[in-house]
Amino acid sequence: MNEKKKILIYANYFYPEYASIAQILTELCLKLQETYEVTVICSVPCYTGTIEEKYKKRRYYYEELDEIKIIRVRVRDFTKSNKKSRVLHILSYFLNSIGATFKVGKQDIVYAVSQPPILGGLLGVIGKWIKHAKYIYNIQDFNPEQTMAVKYSKSKLITNIMMFLDKFSCRRSNLIITVGRDLVETVKNRFQNKKVPKTVFINNWIDEKQIYPLDSNNEKVQEFKRKYKLEDKFIMMYSGNMGLYYDLENIFKVLEKIKPGVKATNGQEVIFTFIGEGTVLEKLKKYKEEKKMDNVIFIPYQEKKDLIYSLNAANVHFCINAKGIKGVSCPSKYYGIAAAGKPILGVLEEDTEIRLLIEETNGGLVSNPGEYDCIEKNINWFIEHANSEELENMGKRNREYLEKNLTKDISINKYREEILKL
């Protein structure tokens, strides 16, 4: 019997974290373990910024998930709105992960994602050198392009250094995997179509067997609605990270125009529900209070087992990116929305991966970031077509397309095929 090849995966976030990248990497590893001996180096659970006391006592923690070997590295607590604490948190992950690399044996393949920004890619390069292995760089988000788009750093020197380092990581890779057609173009543009590293595109996914359409009368869906006082409401939902890359502060100025008490054509009161956490959450909460937006409700992240019920509770889902994110990032929340068979109100730039999917399936309405009048018009369209057959068919088309083209197995098999070619 041939011995399994060994693959080392660097994952800032991994099971049991809520982040979509953690769930994607966990599911990828669970499948890859059938073919490879998988080792994961990741942070201790820390997505919210707060770390449990049991993970503050040692530098490394050794765990297993099925046959996956996990080394969790200690990191610092952080506050998402505090740049210094985030930088120190990221550095602790980076440095401790390098240390952990010396604690695993020979590896044939090293796989790293573009999180944390820049250092995620460099971690893969260092792992490649230490282990004399092939290197796959999975770019979920491009930096410094993302940093520049939201003006997170105004220093041209810093962004130039970031670009130099990430292009270095790209050049040292044996394969780049991106998550959208527009992201492939970004790789080509970075290298001005000269000596472009080998790049392929594979869609992200959600497990369509765990997230699927439920009847509106489903007891668990109704339980979710009762818990957050959403019974008999027309729910327009945003579910995911509330960070800098979604223009949510300006979107709230649009939502302010839809006054509390406004009813959809089916007689239900319109409610805007925001599920998750992130850098701008406190600003959004403050804005809601100042403007007395009683038709806005904030809800904490839902555990993975409950995600099916929260996603199904909505009548319409927002899928949003800020201006300048084209070719830079791809909102994975789309896959959960499509899996639940819900219509989409998209705020996405033209020719971006998710906008293309929405347009190709006619699964919702889309507008460009910054076109706030159009966003308001689309919101009102959904309110005026509440519970219509047209709305229902949008959601059905999203689910049907996902089942044919974007299932978990389809995407993971593409990963396996590309890895086998190395």
C-alpha positions, 0 to 999 in steps of 0.5 A, spaced: 500 500 500 502 506 498 503 511 503 499 517 503 502 524 501 502 529 507 499 536 506 500 541 511 495 547 512 496 553 515 489 556 517 488 562 521 481 560 523 479 553 523 474 548 526 470 550 531 470 557 529 464 561 525 468 564 520 466 562 513 473 561 511 474 556 517 468 552 515 471 552 508 477 549 510 475 544 515 470 541 510 476 541 505 481 538 510 475 532 512 475 530 505 482 531 503 484 526 509 481 521 505 487 521 500 492 525 504 495 525 511 493 532 513 496 537 519 493 543 520 496 549 524 491 554 526 490 559 532 486 557 538 479 559 537 479 567 537 474 569 532 471 574 536 477 577 539 476 573 546 480 567 548 478 562 553 482 561 559 484 554 557 488 556 551 492 561 555 496 556 558 501 554 553 504 556 546 501 549 543 495 545 543 495 538 540 488 536 538 485 531 532 479 532 528 477 525 525 484 523 522 486 530 522 492 532 526 491 540 529 496 544 532 493 550 535 498 556 537 497 561 542 495 568 540 493 575 543 486 577 545 484 583 540 479 588 539 477 588 532 476 596 532 483 597 535 489 596 529 494 595 534 491 590 538 489 586 531 497 587 529 499 584 535 494 578 534 496 577 527 504 577 529 503 572 535 499 567 530 505 568 525 511 567 529 508 561 533 506 558 527 513 558 524 515 555 531 509 550 530 512 548 523 518 545 526 514 540 530 511 537 524 515 532 520 516 531 513 511 534 508 510 534 501 505 540 500 504 546 504 497 550 503 496 557 506 490 562 505 491 569 504 489 570 511 492 574 515 493 579 510 500 578 507 503 574 513 498 568 511 502 568 504 509 569 507 507 563 512 506 558 506 513 560 503 516 559 509 513 553 510 515 551 503 522 552 505 522 549 511 519 542 509 522 542 502 515 542 499 510 544 494 506 550 495 499 552 494 497 559 495 489 560 496 488 567 495 481 569 498 482 576 499 487 580 495 492 585 499 494 591 499 488 592 494 483 591 499 487 595 504 487 601 499 480 600 497 477 602 504 483 606 506 485 602 512 492 605 511 494 611 508 501 610 507 503 609 500 510 606 503 506 601 507 502 599 501 508 598 496 511 594 501 505 589 502 504 589 495 512 587 494 511 581 499 505 578 497 507 578 489 513 575 492 509 569 495 505 569 489 512 568 485 514 562 490 508 558 489 507 552 485 499 554 484 495 560 486 487 558 487 483 564 487 475 564 488 472 568 483 473 569 475 475 577 477 480 575 482 484 571 476 484 577 473 487 581 479 493 576 479 494 577 471 494 585 472 499 584 478 504 581 473 502 585 467 501 578 464 508 577 464 511 570 467 504 570 471 504 564 476 500 558 475 493 560 477 486 557 477 479 559 480 475 554 484 468 557 487 467 557 495 461 553 497 457 551 503 454 544 505 448 544 501 446 538 505 446 542 511 443 548 508 437 547 504 430 550 503 425 549 509 418 551 510 416 557 513 412 554 518 418 549 520 418 549 528 426 551 528 425 557 524 419 559 528 423 558 534 428 563 531 423 568 529 420 568 536 427 568 540 428 575 536 421 577 536 421 577 528 414 573 528 409 575 522 415 580 519 418 581 512 425 580 514 431 583 510 437 580 512 444 581 512 448 575 515 456 575 516 462 579 518 460 587 519 467 589 517 470 595 513 469 592 506 461 592 506 460 599 506 454 598 511 455 605 514 452 608 508 447 602 507 444 604 514 443 611 511 439 608 506 435 604 511 434 610 515 429 612 509 425 606 510 421 608 516 419 603 522 412 601 521 412 600 514 409 594 511 410 590 505 404 588 500 403 582 504 401 586 510 407 584 514 412 589 518 419 590 514 424 589 519 432 589 517 436 584 521 443 584 521 447 577 524 454 577 526 460 581 529 465 586 526 469 592 526 463 597 524 458 593 529 458 598 534 458 604 530 452 601 526 448 600 533 450 607 535 447 610 529 441 605 530 440 608 536 441 616 534 436 615 528 431 611 532 431 605 527 427 601 531 426 596 524 433 594 525 435 588 529 442 586 531 443 578 532 449 575 534 453 569 530 449 563 530 452 556 531 453 552 525 448 547 527 443 553 527 445 557 521 440 553 516 434 556 521 436 563 521 438 563 513 431 560 512 428 565 516 429 571 512 425 573 506 430 577 502 438 577 503 443 582 502 449 580 499 454 586 499 461 589 497 464 596 498 466 600 492 473 598 489 473 590 492 472 588 485 477 583 483 479 583 491 474 579 495 468 575 494 463 574 499 462 567 501 455 569 504 452 568 497 453 560 498 449 560 504 443 564 501 443 560 495 443 554 499 437 556 503 433 558 496 432 565 498 432 571 493 438 576 493 439 584 494 446 585 491 450 591 492 456 588 487 461 591 482 459 589 475 463 583 472 465 580 479 464 573 481 458 573 485 454 579 481 455 574 475 452 568 479 446 573 481 445 575 474 446 569 470 441 565 475 436 571 475 436 570 482 435 577 485 436 584 484 443 588 483 446 595 483 453 598 484 456 600 490 455 607 491 448 607 487 444 609 493 438 611 490 438 604 486 439 600 492 433 604 495 429 602 489 431 595 489 429 595 497 422 598 495 421 593 489 422 587 494 417 590 499 412 591 494 413 584 491 413 580 498 411 573 498 410 574 490 411 568 485 416 572 482 420 573 489 419 565 490 422 563 483 428 567 484 430 563 490 428 557 487 433 559 481 439 560 486 438 553 489 437 549 483 444 553 480 447 551 486 445 544 486 448 543 479 454 547 479 456 549 486 456 544 491 461 542 496 463 536 492 464 539 486 468 545 489 472 540 493 473 535 487 476 541 483 481 542 489 483 535 489 484 534 482 489 541 482 493 538 488 494 531 484 497 535 478 503 538 483 
